[in-house]
Amino acid sequence: MKLFVFPGNLEPAILEAGAHEVPYARTPEFGALVTRCHHRLAALAGAADGTTLSFTASGTGAVEALLANWGPRWPRLLVLQAGTFGDRWFDMAVRLGLPVESVEWAPHDEPPWPAIEAAIASGRHHAVLAVHHETSTGEIVDLARLGSLCHQAGTRLLVDAIGSFLADPFDMVAWHVDAAVISSQKGLCLPPGLAFLITRPSLGPPADRPLSFYFDARCHLESVLRGQPPWSPAAQLYIQLDRRLDSLDPAPLAGEERARVGAKAAAFRDRLARTRGWSGAARHPSICLTALRFNAPAIALVHALAAESCFILPSPDPSLVRIAHLGHTSVDDHLDLADRLTTHADTLGLAPAAAAPP
């Protein structure tokens, strides 16, 4: 079975680590393991000065933790919306009763940088909420540019880095990112169930009255000192996380891992371009995945590949499919997928839609 989805195929060592009895979490040894993982995650995100909080939740849980704890401190937020997860930032802020505005653009359109720059320069917003890699579309935002704008305006930058972490370059200090959210099932290539919030001192303290009990950051910050999440943790996942982090080069910012993912993405895209003249749908594609748009709904293509135990991602846009380049797969696996995909597309009468201009 080949998984070009989230999570992808897990490394054998990770599968083996998950096959043992669940450890008792309230021990000094387990606390030391969690602390070690927290420090290494912050370093991999380019935040040596950062603090990592972890939650037994999906990535959305860490997004909510960030908004529920720090949102009440800020009079107004700005969300950049160009896909499913940008929309989620906005909807969550509204649900929590936080004053929020947005700059929106259609998926695969060029970001409206003059509007973004004007909104940030206005000084009306105390934090900007952005998705680095919008996995619903495959687009990546220029985070270095965005971070520079926020830094110049004295505005905090909060980033959903779930889709970009360990795939695309990501450096919290260099890009003036004050808080970032990541999760276990994408770049870390682990089972879903752990979410992480990495904060830097520039974020400031959480609000005195958070909008959540389970995600109360004050409880988690107290627990960080002893490596013990305040509620029952997904202990087995921490064991797998520790094993996974052992396999990554800590500097410079997991460059070897990103190169490995990038090689698979480049091989897949090159095979489609050379054999069929196909290109991806994204103007600014992430290394994490390739999005392909067809001239008709493509769910039958997803099903045809699944019948061969080869799984790709459908999309809220029925004409779009997405292929993840993460996980324990090889360049040859991605070349084989490219050939299978084009063969099935021919059989189904699917042709690529016109690609977005660069």
C-alpha positions as a LaTeX table, in Angstrom:
\begin{tabular}{lrrr}
\hline
Residue & $x$ (\AA) & $y$ (\AA) & $z$ (\AA) \\
\hline
Met1 & 0.00 & 0.00 & 0.00 \\
Lys2 & 1.37 & 3.39 & $-1.01$ \\
Leu3 & 0.07 & 6.45 & 0.78 \\
Phe4 & 0.50 & 9.82 & $-0.92$ \\
Val5 & $-1.81$ & 11.31 & 1.71 \\
Phe6 & $-1.53$ & 12.50 & 5.36 \\
Pro7 & $-0.01$ & 10.67 & 7.06 \\
Gly8 & 1.98 & 8.91 & 4.41 \\
Asn9 & 3.68 & 5.56 & 4.84 \\
Leu10 & 5.44 & 5.43 & 8.22 \\
Glu11 & 9.06 & 4.46 & 8.63 \\
Pro12 & 9.57 & 0.91 & 9.93 \\
Ala13 & 11.23 & 2.23 & 13.09 \\
Ile14 & 8.16 & 4.37 & 13.81 \\
Leu15 & 5.80 & 1.43 & 13.30 \\
Glu16 & 7.95 & $-0.68$ & 15.59 \\
Ala17 & 7.94 & 2.02 & 18.28 \\
Gly18 & 4.14 & 2.03 & 18.22 \\
Ala19 & 3.85 & $-1.73$ & 18.63 \\
His20 & 4.76 & $-1.83$ & 22.33 \\
Glu21 & 2.75 & $-1.40$ & 25.52 \\
Val22 & 1.60 & 2.14 & 26.20 \\
Pro23 & 4.05 & 3.60 & 28.74 \\
Tyr24 & 2.95 & 5.17 & 31.99 \\
Ala25 & 3.30 & 8.89 & 31.37 \\
Arg26 & 3.67 & 10.23 & 34.91 \\
Thr27 & 7.30 & 9.30 & 35.39 \\
Pro28 & 10.49 & 11.39 & 35.35 \\
Glu29 & 11.70 & 9.36 & 32.37 \\
Phe30 & 8.64 & 10.16 & 30.28 \\
Gly31 & 8.82 & 13.81 & 31.34 \\
Ala32 & 12.41 & 13.98 & 30.14 \\
Leu33 & 11.39 & 12.49 & 26.79 \\
Val34 & 8.62 & 15.07 & 26.30 \\
Thr35 & 10.96 & 17.92 & 27.26 \\
Arg36 & 13.56 & 16.64 & 24.80 \\
Cys37 & 10.96 & 16.53 & 22.02 \\
His38 & 9.73 & 20.04 & 22.81 \\
His39 & 13.22 & 21.51 & 22.59 \\
Arg40 & 14.01 & 19.73 & 19.34 \\
Leu41 & 10.75 & 20.81 & 17.67 \\
Ala42 & 11.42 & 24.46 & 18.51 \\
Ala43 & 14.95 & 24.17 & 17.11 \\
Leu44 & 13.68 & 22.58 & 13.89 \\
Ala45 & 11.29 & 25.52 & 13.47 \\
Gly46 & 14.16 & 27.99 & 13.79 \\
Ala47 & 13.05 & 29.13 & 17.24 \\
Ala48 & 15.89 & 28.34 & 19.61 \\
Asp49 & 14.32 & 30.91 & 21.95 \\
Gly50 & 10.91 & 29.26 & 21.65 \\
Thr51 & 8.65 & 27.31 & 23.99 \\
Thr52 & 6.71 & 24.30 & 22.69 \\
Leu53 & 3.30 & 23.34 & 24.05 \\
Ser54 & 1.84 & 20.01 & 22.97 \\
Phe55 & $-1.77$ & 18.85 & 22.93 \\
Thr56 & $-3.49$ & 15.54 & 22.37 \\
Ala57 & $-5.48$ & 16.91 & 19.43 \\
Ser58 & $-5.34$ & 17.51 & 15.72 \\
Gly59 & $-3.61$ & 20.60 & 14.41 \\
Thr60 & $-6.89$ & 22.48 & 14.65 \\
Gly61 & $-6.71$ & 22.04 & 18.42 \\
Ala62 & $-3.41$ & 23.92 & 18.58 \\
Val63 & $-4.85$ & 26.67 & 16.37 \\
Glu64 & $-7.74$ & 27.00 & 18.81 \\
Ala65 & $-5.34$ & 26.99 & 21.75 \\
Leu66 & $-3.46$ & 29.90 & 20.23 \\
Leu67 & $-6.57$ & 31.97 & 19.57 \\
Ala68 & $-8.31$ & 31.08 & 22.85 \\
Asn69 & $-5.32$ & 32.06 & 24.96 \\
Trp70 & $-3.78$ & 35.03 & 23.19 \\
Gly71 & $-6.70$ & 36.33 & 21.12 \\
Pro72 & $-8.46$ & 38.03 & 24.06 \\
Arg73 & $-5.37$ & 40.22 & 24.57 \\
Trp74 & $-5.65$ & 41.82 & 21.14 \\
Pro75 & $-8.33$ & 44.33 & 20.09 \\
Arg76 & $-8.36$ & 43.26 & 16.43 \\
Leu77 & $-7.04$ & 40.41 & 14.28 \\
Leu78 & $-6.37$ & 40.13 & 10.54 \\
Val79 & $-6.76$ & 36.81 & 8.73 \\
Leu80 & $-5.40$ & 36.06 & 5.27 \\
Gln81 & $-7.93$ & 33.80 & 3.54 \\
Ala82 & $-7.26$ & 31.88 & 0.34 \\
Gly83 & $-8.45$ & 28.36 & 1.07 \\
Thr84 & $-9.97$ & 25.95 & 3.56 \\
Phe85 & $-7.50$ & 26.49 & 6.37 \\
Gly86 & $-7.38$ & 30.27 & 6.08 \\
Asp87 & $-11.17$ & 30.15 & 6.28 \\
Arg88 & $-10.83$ & 28.03 & 9.42 \\
Trp89 & $-8.68$ & 30.70 & 11.12 \\
Phe90 & $-11.42$ & 33.26 & 10.42 \\
Asp91 & $-14.36$ & 31.05 & 11.41 \\
Met92 & $-12.67$ & 30.05 & 14.65 \\
Ala93 & $-11.96$ & 33.65 & 15.59 \\
Val94 & $-15.60$ & 34.53 & 14.96 \\
Arg95 & $-16.81$ & 31.53 & 16.99 \\
Leu96 & $-14.61$ & 32.59 & 19.89 \\
Gly97 & $-16.04$ & 36.10 & 19.74 \\
Leu98 & $-12.78$ & 37.77 & 18.72 \\
Pro99 & $-12.87$ & 40.94 & 16.59 \\
Val100 & $-11.47$ & 39.92 & 13.24 \\
Glu101 & $-11.13$ & 41.23 & 9.69 \\
Ser102 & $-9.74$ & 39.55 & 6.60 \\
Val103 & $-8.07$ & 39.95 & 3.25 \\
Glu104 & $-9.47$ & 37.31 & 0.88 \\
Trp105 & $-8.49$ & 36.07 & $-2.54$ \\
Ala106 & $-9.54$ & 33.12 & $-4.66$ \\
Pro107 & $-7.49$ & 29.93 & $-4.46$ \\
His108 & $-4.67$ & 29.89 & $-7.04$ \\
Asp109 & $-4.95$ & 33.65 & $-7.63$ \\
Glu110 & $-1.95$ & 35.84 & $-6.95$ \\
Pro111 & $-2.07$ & 37.20 & $-3.37$ \\
Pro112 & $-3.24$ & 40.84 & $-3.40$ \\
Trp113 & $-0.03$ & 42.17 & $-1.87$ \\
Pro114 & $-0.98$ & 45.87 & $-2.08$ \\
Ala115 & $-4.14$ & 45.16 & $-0.03$ \\
Ile116 & $-2.21$ & 42.99 & 2.42 \\
Glu117 & 0.51 & 45.60 & 2.82 \\
Ala118 & $-2.03$ & 48.40 & 3.32 \\
Ala119 & $-3.98$ & 46.42 & 5.92 \\
Ile120 & $-0.85$ & 45.61 & 7.93 \\
Ala121 & 0.61 & 49.12 & 7.62 \\
Ser122 & $-2.65$ & 50.64 & 8.87 \\
Gly123 & $-1.79$ & 49.56 & 12.41 \\
Arg124 & $-5.39$ & 48.47 & 13.01 \\
His125 & $-4.51$ & 44.83 & 13.63 \\
His126 & $-2.57$ & 43.52 & 16.58 \\
Ala127 & $-1.90$ & 40.11 & 15.02 \\
Val128 & $-1.92$ & 38.66 & 11.51 \\
Leu129 & $-3.08$ & 35.06 & 11.07 \\
Ala130 & $-1.76$ & 33.23 & 8.03 \\
Val131 & $-1.41$ & 29.73 & 6.59 \\
His132 & 2.10 & 29.13 & 5.26 \\
His133 & 1.13 & 26.22 & 3.00 \\
Glu134 & $-2.58$ & 26.04 & 2.19 \\
Thr135 & $-2.88$ & 22.29 & 1.77 \\
Ser136 & $-6.36$ & 22.54 & 0.25 \\
Thr137 & $-4.79$ & 24.17 & $-2.83$ \\
Gly138 & $-1.05$ & 23.42 & $-2.71$ \\
Glu139 & $-0.21$ & 27.14 & $-2.61$ \\
Ile140 & 2.48 & 28.57 & $-0.35$ \\
Val141 & 2.60 & 32.18 & 0.81 \\
Asp142 & 5.78 & 34.25 & 0.83 \\
Leu143 & 6.26 & 34.14 & 4.59 \\
Ala144 & 9.54 & 36.06 & 4.54 \\
Arg145 & 7.77 & 38.97 & 2.85 \\
Leu146 & 4.79 & 38.75 & 5.18 \\
Gly147 & 7.00 & 38.56 & 8.26 \\
Ser148 & 8.95 & 41.62 & 7.19 \\
Leu149 & 5.72 & 43.60 & 6.78 \\
Cys150 & 4.49 & 42.55 & 10.22 \\
His151 & 7.84 & 43.32 & 11.83 \\
Gln152 & 7.92 & 46.81 & 10.34 \\
Ala153 & 4.38 & 47.48 & 11.59 \\
Gly154 & 4.99 & 46.03 & 15.06 \\
Thr155 & 2.30 & 43.42 & 14.41 \\
Arg156 & 2.53 & 39.83 & 15.64 \\
Leu157 & 2.52 & 37.07 & 13.05 \\
Leu158 & 0.76 & 33.77 & 13.86 \\
Val159 & 1.31 & 30.97 & 11.36 \\
Asp160 & $-0.30$ & 27.64 & 10.56 \\
Ala161 & 2.82 & 25.75 & 9.47 \\
Ile162 & 1.16 & 22.33 & 9.55 \\
Gly163 & 1.59 & 21.70 & 5.83 \\
Ser164 & 5.03 & 23.29 & 5.41 \\
Phe165 & 6.99 & 22.04 & 8.43 \\
Leu166 & 9.85 & 19.73 & 7.34 \\
Ala167 & 8.91 & 20.19 & 3.68 \\
Asp168 & 9.40 & 23.87 & 2.85 \\
Pro169 & 11.95 & 26.24 & 4.37 \\
Phe170 & 10.59 & 27.62 & 7.64 \\
Asp171 & 12.48 & 29.85 & 10.06 \\
Met172 & 10.56 & 31.55 & 12.83 \\
Val173 & 13.31 & 33.94 & 13.93 \\
Ala174 & 14.46 & 34.95 & 10.44 \\
Trp175 & 10.87 & 35.53 & 9.31 \\
His176 & 9.62 & 37.24 & 12.48 \\
Val177 & 7.04 & 34.57 & 13.27 \\
Asp178 & 5.77 & 34.93 & 16.84 \\
Ala179 & 3.81 & 31.67 & 17.04 \\
Ala180 & 3.51 & 28.61 & 14.83 \\
Val181 & 1.28 & 25.54 & 14.83 \\
Ile182 & 2.41 & 22.11 & 13.60 \\
Ser183 & 0.98 & 18.61 & 13.97 \\
Ser184 & 2.11 & 15.01 & 13.95 \\
Gln185 & 0.55 & 13.65 & 10.76 \\
Lys186 & 2.21 & 15.74 & 8.05 \\
Gly187 & 5.91 & 16.60 & 7.91 \\
Leu188 & 6.64 & 14.58 & 11.03 \\
Cys189 & 5.07 & 11.55 & 9.29 \\
Leu190 & 3.50 & 10.15 & 12.45 \\
Pro191 & $-0.04$ & 8.99 & 13.23 \\
Pro192 & $-2.46$ & 11.88 & 13.84 \\
Gly193 & $-3.15$ & 12.89 & 17.42 \\
Leu194 & $-0.47$ & 15.35 & 18.55 \\
Ala195 & $-0.51$ & 19.08 & 17.88 \\
Phe196 & 2.15 & 21.59 & 18.84 \\
Leu197 & 2.18 & 25.32 & 19.46 \\
Ile198 & 5.63 & 26.90 & 19.30 \\
Thr199 & 5.74 & 30.39 & 20.80 \\
Arg200 & 8.52 & 32.94 & 20.99 \\
Pro201 & 8.97 & 35.53 & 23.77 \\
Ser202 & 7.78 & 38.24 & 21.37 \\
Leu203 & 4.28 & 36.75 & 21.52 \\
Gly204 & 3.87 & 37.87 & 25.12 \\
Pro205 & 1.96 & 36.11 & 27.90 \\
Pro206 & $-1.45$ & 34.49 & 27.40 \\
Ala207 & $-4.61$ & 36.20 & 28.58 \\
Asp208 & $-5.59$ & 35.90 & 32.24 \\
Arg209 & $-8.99$ & 34.48 & 31.25 \\
Pro210 & $-8.58$ & 32.09 & 28.31 \\
Leu211 & $-11.56$ & 31.05 & 26.21 \\
Ser212 & $-10.90$ & 27.35 & 26.79 \\
Phe213 & $-10.43$ & 24.97 & 29.72 \\
Tyr214 & $-8.74$ & 22.04 & 27.96 \\
Phe215 & $-6.43$ & 24.32 & 25.98 \\
Asp216 & $-5.60$ & 26.67 & 28.88 \\
Ala217 & $-2.03$ & 27.68 & 28.03 \\
Arg218 & $-1.22$ & 28.62 & 31.62 \\
Cys219 & $-1.74$ & 25.01 & 32.70 \\
His220 & 0.40 & 23.80 & 29.81 \\
Leu221 & 3.17 & 26.34 & 30.49 \\
Glu222 & 3.34 & 25.19 & 34.09 \\
Ser223 & 3.48 & 21.58 & 32.95 \\
Val224 & 6.30 & 22.28 & 30.46 \\
Leu225 & 8.62 & 22.72 & 33.43 \\
Arg226 & 8.26 & 19.04 & 34.30 \\
Gly227 & 7.59 & 17.66 & 30.82 \\
Gln228 & 4.10 & 16.51 & 31.76 \\
Pro229 & 1.09 & 17.54 & 29.67 \\
Pro230 & $-1.67$ & 18.50 & 32.13 \\
Trp231 & $-4.23$ & 16.03 & 30.76 \\
Ser232 & $-3.91$ & 12.38 & 29.76 \\
Pro233 & $-1.36$ & 12.45 & 26.92 \\
Ala234 & $-1.14$ & 10.33 & 23.80 \\
Ala235 & 1.88 & 8.63 & 25.36 \\
Gln236 & 2.59 & 6.21 & 22.53 \\
Leu237 & 2.75 & 9.07 & 20.03 \\
Tyr238 & 5.40 & 10.82 & 22.09 \\
Ile239 & 7.51 & 7.66 & 21.93 \\
Gln240 & 7.12 & 7.62 & 18.16 \\
Leu241 & 7.85 & 11.36 & 17.99 \\
Asp242 & 11.09 & 10.90 & 19.92 \\
Arg243 & 12.13 & 8.13 & 17.53 \\
Arg244 & 11.26 & 10.26 & 14.50 \\
Leu245 & 13.22 & 13.24 & 15.79 \\
Asp246 & 16.23 & 10.98 & 16.28 \\
Ser247 & 16.22 & 10.40 & 12.51 \\
Leu248 & 16.28 & 14.10 & 11.57 \\
Asp249 & 19.32 & 16.30 & 11.20 \\
Pro250 & 18.79 & 19.16 & 13.68 \\
Ala251 & 20.63 & 21.75 & 11.61 \\
Pro252 & 20.35 & 23.60 & 9.42 \\
Leu253 & 16.60 & 23.38 & 10.02 \\
Ala254 & 16.31 & 19.74 & 8.89 \\
Gly255 & 17.78 & 20.52 & 5.50 \\
Glu256 & 18.39 & 16.86 & 4.65 \\
Glu257 & 14.75 & 15.97 & 5.27 \\
Arg258 & 13.52 & 18.87 & 3.15 \\
Ala259 & 15.89 & 17.85 & 0.36 \\
Arg260 & 14.51 & 14.29 & 0.50 \\
Val261 & 10.93 & 15.54 & 0.19 \\
Gly262 & 11.95 & 18.00 & $-2.51$ \\
Ala263 & 13.58 & 15.29 & $-4.60$ \\
Lys264 & 10.32 & 13.33 & $-4.69$ \\
Ala265 & 8.28 & 16.41 & $-5.57$ \\
Ala266 & 10.70 & 17.41 & $-8.33$ \\
Ala267 & 10.79 & 13.91 & $-9.84$ \\
Phe268 & 7.00 & 13.61 & $-9.87$ \\
Arg269 & 6.46 & 17.03 & $-11.43$ \\
Asp270 & 9.23 & 16.54 & $-13.97$ \\
Arg271 & 7.79 & 13.18 & $-15.09$ \\
Leu272 & 4.37 & 14.77 & $-15.69$ \\
Ala273 & 5.89 & 17.73 & $-17.50$ \\
Arg274 & 8.20 & 15.68 & $-19.75$ \\
Thr275 & 5.79 & 12.89 & $-20.65$ \\
Arg276 & 2.54 & 14.83 & $-20.87$ \\
Gly277 & 3.29 & 18.53 & $-20.62$ \\
Trp278 & 1.25 & 18.70 & $-17.42$ \\
Ser279 & 1.94 & 21.25 & $-14.71$ \\
Gly280 & 0.50 & 21.73 & $-11.26$ \\
Ala281 & $-2.41$ & 23.99 & $-10.43$ \\
Ala282 & $-0.54$ & 26.15 & $-7.90$ \\
Arg283 & 1.13 & 29.40 & $-8.89$ \\
His284 & 3.47 & 29.12 & $-5.92$ \\
Pro285 & 3.59 & 25.39 & $-5.13$ \\
Ser286 & 4.69 & 23.99 & $-1.81$ \\
Ile287 & 7.19 & 21.15 & $-1.77$ \\
Cys288 & 4.77 & 19.24 & 0.46 \\
Leu289 & 2.30 & 18.32 & $-2.28$ \\
Thr290 & 1.36 & 18.75 & $-5.90$ \\
Ala291 & $-2.16$ & 19.86 & $-6.83$ \\
Leu292 & $-3.51$ & 18.86 & $-10.26$ \\
Arg293 & $-6.67$ & 20.29 & $-11.77$ \\
Phe294 & $-8.63$ & 18.45 & $-14.46$ \\
Asn295 & $-11.32$ & 19.49 & $-16.89$ \\
Ala296 & $-13.97$ & 17.46 & $-15.03$ \\
Pro297 & $-14.58$ & 15.99 & $-11.56$ \\
Ala298 & $-11.67$ & 13.69 & $-10.73$ \\
Ile299 & $-12.99$ & 11.55 & $-7.87$ \\
Ala300 & $-13.08$ & 8.53 & $-10.20$ \\
Leu301 & $-9.33$ & 8.93 & $-10.60$ \\
Val302 & $-8.89$ & 8.82 & $-6.83$ \\
His303 & $-11.00$ & 5.64 & $-6.66$ \\
Ala304 & $-9.16$ & 3.97 & $-9.55$ \\
Leu305 & $-5.81$ & 4.45 & $-7.83$ \\
Ala306 & $-7.22$ & 3.33 & $-4.48$ \\
Ala307 & $-8.30$ & 0.05 & $-6.12$ \\
Glu308 & $-4.58$ & $-0.52$ & $-6.71$ \\
Ser309 & $-3.77$ & 0.29 & $-3.06$ \\
Cys310 & $-2.39$ & 3.66 & $-4.11$ \\
Phe311 & $-3.99$ & 6.56 & $-2.26$ \\
Ile312 & $-4.02$ & 10.24 & $-3.22$ \\
Leu313 & $-5.96$ & 13.16 & $-1.78$ \\
Pro314 & $-9.28$ & 14.35 & $-3.16$ \\
Ser315 & $-10.22$ & 17.98 & $-2.65$ \\
Pro316 & $-13.20$ & 20.18 & $-1.77$ \\
Asp317 & $-12.80$ & 21.33 & $-5.39$ \\
Pro318 & $-14.06$ & 18.25 & $-7.30$ \\
Ser319 & $-11.76$ & 18.88 & $-10.26$ \\
Leu320 & $-8.65$ & 18.99 & $-8.07$ \\
Val321 & $-6.55$ & 16.12 & $-6.71$ \\
Arg322 & $-3.49$ & 16.42 & $-4.49$ \\
Ile323 & $-0.43$ & 14.21 & $-4.18$ \\
Ala324 & 1.63 & 14.43 & $-0.99$ \\
His325 & 5.39 & 13.95 & $-1.19$ \\
Leu326 & 5.92 & 13.20 & 2.49 \\
Gly327 & 6.19 & 9.84 & 4.20 \\
His328 & 8.33 & 6.74 & 3.78 \\
Thr329 & 8.23 & 6.64 & $-0.03$ \\
Ser330 & 10.94 & 6.88 & $-2.66$ \\
Val331 & 11.53 & 8.81 & $-5.86$ \\
Asp332 & 10.71 & 5.61 & $-7.77$ \\
Asp333 & 7.38 & 5.39 & $-5.95$ \\
His334 & 6.53 & 8.88 & $-7.15$ \\
Leu335 & 7.57 & 8.13 & $-10.71$ \\
Asp336 & 5.38 & 5.02 & $-10.67$ \\
Leu337 & 2.49 & 7.08 & $-9.33$ \\
Ala338 & 2.92 & 9.64 & $-12.13$ \\
Asp339 & 2.67 & 6.88 & $-14.73$ \\
Arg340 & $-0.35$ & 5.24 & $-13.07$ \\
Leu341 & $-2.10$ & 8.58 & $-12.71$ \\
Thr342 & $-1.71$ & 9.56 & $-16.35$ \\
Thr343 & $-2.81$ & 6.10 & $-17.53$ \\
His344 & $-6.00$ & 6.23 & $-15.46$ \\
Ala345 & $-6.66$ & 9.82 & $-16.49$ \\
Asp346 & $-6.54$ & 8.73 & $-20.15$ \\
Thr347 & $-8.91$ & 5.84 & $-19.47$ \\
Leu348 & $-11.35$ & 8.16 & $-17.68$ \\
Gly349 & $-11.14$ & 10.85 & $-20.35$ \\
Leu350 & $-9.64$ & 13.39 & $-17.97$ \\
Ala351 & $-7.39$ & 16.12 & $-19.31$ \\
Pro352 & $-5.51$ & 18.70 & $-17.26$ \\
Ala353 & $-7.13$ & 22.09 & $-17.01$ \\
Ala354 & $-5.09$ & 25.09 & $-18.02$ \\
Ala355 & $-2.45$ & 25.78 & $-15.40$ \\
Ala356 & $-2.32$ & 29.08 & $-13.60$ \\
Pro357 & 0.20 & 31.50 & $-15.13$ \\
Pro358 & 3.42 & 31.96 & $-13.16$ \\
\hline
\end{tabular}
